[in-house]
């Protein structure tokens, strides 16, 4: 089983940089998932050094600040415009880095949090091995990610048009568990839930995905413009799934925790 996703990391960085101004207005689901992540793992108190990886515009960072305890929070993101937006909300340390190249000393971190960022990493076993390196003995990792059923309706509709990858791919619960075990992380707990959003039309969904920086960044995506005929055919296919006047879009959400011993 491979732990590598074929992602265009330059395009990942560019997409989120462009979305920094529109992200907050469109990221209601992302905020809901972040709050659920904290509730499900019952983080009543934080202390020591806390990393918020893929912090975006700082929503989870600000929530982490609300927990009591003597702590130092460091927020990291690959896109500098996202960090600049987060700085206006949070009084913490910031660093513009790629999660896959974490510049952190060994055994120096007590907590790692991340909300919907790891699906943009190409090699998760390598990422988890790095987390084990930087976490103190007994240190904790808490994160959320999208699963493989995310946007399944959109995938189905595009499959009626051509064989290109039009939607990002995501790892499953079993894969995430195996990758964490392979990296040596322990006490792994995983919960999986489905969220169904509704949109008035396909364009509304596509506008939201673009506005939060989450449009297709797979290496084997179709290069160049989509023709009017292809777009029309995809729309017709998707609209056949309409329920009560709205188009459904499934988001497969995975909540995970683990520790370094």
C-alpha positions as CSV (number, residue, x, y, z in Angstrom):
1,X,0.0,0.0,0.0
2,X,1.5,3.3,-1.0
3,X,1.4,6.3,1.2
4,X,2.1,8.7,-1.6
5,X,-0.5,11.0,-3.3
6,X,0.4,12.4,-6.7
7,X,-0.2,16.1,-5.9
8,X,1.2,19.2,-7.5
9,X,2.6,20.9,-4.3
10,X,3.4,24.1,-6.2
11,X,-0.2,24.4,-7.2
12,X,-1.3,23.5,-3.6
13,X,0.6,26.5,-2.3
14,X,-0.6,28.8,-5.0
15,X,-4.2,27.7,-4.6
16,X,-4.3,28.4,-0.9
17,X,-2.4,31.7,-1.3
18,X,-5.1,32.9,-3.7
19,X,-7.9,31.8,-1.4
20,X,-6.7,33.8,1.7
21,X,-9.2,36.6,1.1
22,X,-12.2,34.5,0.4
23,X,-11.6,31.6,2.7
24,X,-13.3,32.7,5.9
25,X,-16.6,33.6,4.1
26,X,-16.8,30.1,2.6
27,X,-15.3,27.8,5.2
28,X,-18.2,27.1,7.4
29,X,-17.8,23.3,7.1
30,X,-14.1,23.6,7.9
31,X,-14.8,25.5,11.1
32,X,-17.5,23.0,12.1
33,X,-15.1,20.2,11.6
34,X,-12.4,21.9,13.6
35,X,-14.7,22.5,16.5
36,X,-15.9,18.8,16.4
37,X,-12.2,17.7,16.3
38,X,-11.6,19.5,19.6
39,X,-14.8,18.3,21.2
40,X,-14.3,14.6,20.2
41,X,-10.8,14.4,21.6
42,X,-11.8,16.3,24.8
43,X,-8.8,18.6,24.9
44,X,-9.7,20.3,28.2
45,X,-6.3,21.8,28.9
46,X,-3.2,22.4,26.9
47,X,0.3,22.9,28.2
48,X,3.8,23.0,26.7
49,X,4.6,23.6,23.1
50,X,1.6,23.3,20.7
51,X,1.9,23.2,16.9
52,X,-1.1,24.1,14.6
53,X,-0.1,22.7,11.3
54,X,-1.8,24.0,8.1
55,X,-3.3,26.8,10.2
56,X,-4.9,28.7,7.3
57,X,-6.5,31.9,8.3
58,X,-6.2,31.0,12.0
59,X,-9.6,29.7,13.1
60,X,-8.3,26.6,14.9
61,X,-5.3,28.6,16.3
62,X,-7.6,31.0,17.9
63,X,-9.7,28.2,19.4
64,X,-6.6,26.6,20.8
65,X,-5.7,29.8,22.5
66,X,-8.9,29.6,24.5
67,X,-7.9,26.5,26.4
68,X,-6.2,27.1,29.7
69,X,-2.7,26.0,30.6
70,X,0.8,27.4,30.3
71,X,1.5,26.9,26.6
72,X,3.3,28.2,23.6
73,X,1.5,28.0,20.3
74,X,3.2,27.9,16.9
75,X,1.1,28.2,13.8
76,X,2.4,27.0,10.5
77,X,1.1,27.1,6.9
78,X,2.6,26.7,3.4
79,X,0.9,29.9,2.1
80,X,2.2,33.2,3.4
81,X,-1.1,35.1,2.6
82,X,-2.9,32.6,4.9
83,X,-0.5,33.4,7.7
84,X,-0.9,37.1,7.2
85,X,-4.6,36.7,7.6
86,X,-4.1,34.6,10.7
87,X,-1.8,37.2,12.3
88,X,-4.7,39.6,12.5
89,X,-6.6,37.2,14.7
90,X,-4.1,35.4,16.9
91,X,-1.2,36.5,19.1
92,X,1.1,33.4,18.5
93,X,4.3,32.6,16.8
94,X,3.9,32.0,13.0
95,X,6.1,30.2,10.5
96,X,5.7,29.7,6.7
97,X,6.7,26.1,6.1
98,X,5.6,23.0,4.3
99,X,4.3,20.3,6.8
100,X,6.4,17.8,4.9
101,X,9.6,19.7,5.7
102,X,9.0,20.4,9.4
103,X,12.0,22.5,10.8
104,X,11.5,21.5,14.4
105,X,13.9,20.0,16.9
106,X,13.6,16.4,18.1
107,X,11.4,15.7,21.1
108,X,10.4,19.4,21.5
109,X,6.7,19.4,20.9
110,X,3.9,18.4,23.4
111,X,0.9,18.7,21.0
112,X,0.3,18.7,17.2
113,X,-3.0,19.8,15.9
114,X,-4.2,20.0,12.3
115,X,-7.6,20.6,10.8
116,X,-8.0,19.4,7.2
117,X,-4.4,19.9,6.1
118,X,-2.8,16.4,5.8
119,X,-4.8,15.5,2.7
120,X,-2.5,18.0,0.9
121,X,0.6,16.1,1.8
122,X,2.2,13.7,-0.7
123,X,3.9,11.2,1.7
124,X,2.0,10.7,4.9
125,X,4.3,7.9,6.3
126,X,7.2,10.4,6.0
127,X,5.0,13.1,7.7
128,X,4.0,10.8,10.6
129,X,7.6,9.7,11.1
130,X,8.6,13.3,11.3
131,X,5.8,13.9,13.9
132,X,7.1,11.0,16.0
133,X,10.6,12.6,15.8
134,X,9.5,16.0,17.1
135,X,6.9,14.9,19.7
136,X,8.1,14.5,23.2
137,X,7.5,11.0,24.8
138,X,3.8,10.9,25.4
139,X,3.1,13.8,23.2
140,X,-0.1,13.9,21.2
141,X,-1.2,14.2,17.6
142,X,-4.8,15.3,16.9
143,X,-6.0,15.9,13.3
144,X,-8.9,15.8,10.8
145,X,-8.8,14.8,7.2
146,X,-11.2,14.2,4.3
147,X,-11.7,10.6,3.3
148,X,-12.1,8.9,-0.1
149,X,-15.9,9.4,-0.3
150,X,-15.5,13.2,-0.4
151,X,-17.2,14.8,-3.4
152,X,-18.2,11.3,-4.7
153,X,-21.1,12.9,-6.6
154,X,-18.8,15.3,-8.4
155,X,-16.4,12.4,-9.2
156,X,-19.2,10.3,-10.6
157,X,-20.4,13.2,-12.8
158,X,-17.0,13.8,-14.3
159,X,-16.5,10.1,-14.9
160,X,-19.4,10.4,-17.3
161,X,-17.3,12.8,-19.4
162,X,-13.7,11.5,-19.5
163,X,-11.1,9.5,-17.7
164,X,-9.1,12.4,-16.2
165,X,-8.8,13.1,-12.5
166,X,-11.1,16.1,-11.8
167,X,-11.4,15.7,-8.0
168,X,-8.6,15.3,-5.4
169,X,-8.0,11.8,-3.9
170,X,-8.0,11.1,-0.2
171,X,-6.7,8.3,2.1
172,X,-9.1,6.0,3.9
173,X,-9.4,5.3,7.6
174,X,-7.6,2.0,7.2
175,X,-4.8,3.6,5.3
176,X,-4.3,6.4,7.8
177,X,-4.2,3.9,10.7
178,X,-1.6,1.8,8.8
179,X,0.5,4.8,8.0
180,X,0.5,5.9,11.6
181,X,1.4,2.4,12.9
182,X,4.2,2.2,10.3
183,X,5.6,5.5,11.6
184,X,5.6,4.1,15.2
185,X,2.7,6.2,16.6
186,X,0.6,4.6,19.3
187,X,-2.8,4.9,21.0
188,X,-4.5,5.6,17.6
189,X,-8.2,6.5,17.8
190,X,-10.2,7.2,14.6
191,X,-13.8,8.3,14.1
192,X,-15.4,8.7,10.7
193,X,-18.6,10.7,9.7
194,X,-20.3,11.9,6.6
195,X,-21.5,15.4,6.0
196,X,-23.8,16.2,3.1
197,X,-23.9,19.8,1.9
198,X,-26.5,21.2,-0.6
199,X,-25.9,23.5,-3.5
200,X,-28.3,25.3,-5.8
201,X,-26.2,24.3,-8.8
202,X,-22.8,22.9,-9.8
203,X,-21.2,26.4,-10.2
204,X,-22.0,27.2,-6.6
205,X,-20.0,24.1,-5.4
206,X,-17.1,24.8,-7.8
207,X,-17.0,28.4,-6.6
208,X,-16.8,27.3,-3.0
209,X,-14.0,24.8,-3.7
210,X,-12.0,27.4,-5.5
211,X,-12.7,30.0,-2.8
212,X,-11.2,27.9,-0.1
213,X,-8.3,26.7,-2.2
214,X,-9.5,23.1,-2.5
215,X,-9.9,22.7,-6.2
216,X,-8.2,19.8,-8.1
217,X,-4.4,19.7,-7.5
218,X,-3.7,16.1,-8.6
219,X,-0.7,15.6,-11.0
220,X,-2.9,13.7,-13.5
221,X,-5.6,16.4,-13.7
222,X,-6.6,17.6,-17.2
223,X,-4.3,20.4,-18.3
224,X,-5.8,23.2,-20.3
225,X,-9.4,24.4,-20.6
226,X,-12.5,22.3,-20.1
227,X,-14.7,22.7,-23.2
228,X,-18.3,23.9,-23.1
229,X,-19.5,20.5,-24.2
230,X,-17.6,18.7,-21.4
231,X,-18.8,21.2,-18.8
232,X,-22.4,20.9,-20.0
233,X,-22.2,17.0,-20.0
234,X,-20.9,17.0,-16.4
235,X,-23.6,19.4,-15.3
236,X,-26.3,17.2,-16.9
237,X,-24.9,14.2,-15.1
238,X,-24.6,15.9,-11.7
239,X,-28.1,17.5,-12.0
240,X,-29.6,14.0,-12.4
241,X,-28.7,13.6,-8.7
242,X,-30.7,16.6,-7.6
243,X,-32.7,16.1,-4.3
244,X,-35.5,18.5,-3.4
245,X,-34.2,21.2,-5.7
246,X,-30.6,21.0,-4.5
247,X,-27.5,19.1,-5.6
248,X,-25.9,17.0,-2.8
249,X,-22.1,17.0,-2.1
250,X,-20.7,14.4,0.3
251,X,-17.8,15.2,2.6
252,X,-16.2,12.2,4.2
253,X,-14.6,13.4,7.5
254,X,-12.1,11.5,9.5
255,X,-11.1,12.5,13.0
256,X,-7.8,11.0,14.4
257,X,-5.6,11.1,17.5
258,X,-2.5,9.3,18.4
259,X,0.6,9.7,20.6
260,X,4.3,9.1,20.7
261,X,4.2,6.3,23.3
